[in-house]
Amino acid sequence: MSGVRPAFYGIYVTAMTPRNALDPQVMTATTMHAQPSLSALLLGSGVSTGAGIPTGWGVVRELVRRVAAAANPENDEAPQQAYDDPESWLADHGDG
């Protein structure tokens, strides 16, 4: 199999596989410009917060609060302190 090398997950890619010369964002913009009837809706991760779904940071804060409550059940203030500043709590109590 001359010119073929194994890639990730056992997929074989030929040495002649073309590479995209443009950034994916540039390709998307170019495609949309070339097709004026094409529409796209770009949403960020915070779009669902109005529906009560927490952001990624909100999930981290809640998980750290729960871990702090389980790790120190006799301290009633520990969960709130961990929720208010999860980075400091993880630096002081985390294993990593």
RARANOR-V420259 format. One record per backbone hydrogen bond with DSSP energy under -0.5 kcal/mol. NH is the residue of the N-H (numbers start at 1). CO is the residue of the C=O. E is the energy in kcal/mol with one decimal. If there is no record, write none. Layout:
# RARANOR-V420259
nh->NH co->CO e->E
nh->NH co->CO e->E
This chain:
# RARANOR-V420259
nh->4 co->1 e->-1.5
nh->5 co->13 e->-1.8
nh->7 co->11 e->-2.5
nh->10 co->7 e->-1.0
nh->11 co->8 e->-1.8
nh->13 co->5 e->-1.8
nh->15 co->3 e->-2.7
nh->17 co->14 e->-1.6
nh->27 co->23 e->-2.4
nh->28 co->24 e->-2.2
nh->29 co->25 e->-2.5
nh->30 co->26 e->-2.7
nh->31 co->27 e->-2.4
nh->32 co->28 e->-2.5
nh->33 co->29 e->-2.1
nh->34 co->30 e->-2.1
nh->35 co->31 e->-1.1
nh->38 co->35 e->-2.3
nh->42 co->40 e->-0.6
nh->43 co->41 e->-0.6
nh->47 co->44 e->-1.4
nh->48 co->45 e->-0.5
nh->49 co->46 e->-1.4
nh->51 co->48 e->-1.4
nh->52 co->49 e->-1.7
nh->53 co->48 e->-1.6
nh->54 co->52 e->-0.5
nh->59 co->55 e->-2.0
nh->60 co->56 e->-2.0
nh->61 co->57 e->-2.5
nh->62 co->58 e->-2.2
nh->63 co->59 e->-2.5
nh->64 co->60 e->-2.5
nh->65 co->61 e->-2.1
nh->66 co->62 e->-2.2
nh->67 co->63 e->-2.3
nh->68 co->64 e->-2.5
nh->69 co->65 e->-2.1
nh->70 co->66 e->-2.1
nh->71 co->67 e->-2.6
nh->72 co->68 e->-1.7
nh->73 co->70 e->-0.5
nh->75 co->72 e->-1.3
nh->76 co->74 e->-0.8
nh->78 co->75 e->-0.6
nh->79 co->75 e->-0.5
nh->81 co->77 e->-2.4
nh->82 co->78 e->-2.5
nh->83 co->79 e->-2.2
nh->84 co->80 e->-2.5
nh->85 co->81 e->-1.8
nh->86 co->83 e->-0.5
nh->89 co->85 e->-2.0
nh->90 co->86 e->-2.7
nh->91 co->87 e->-2.1
nh->92 co->88 e->-2.1
nh->93 co->89 e->-2.5
nh->94 co->90 e->-2.6
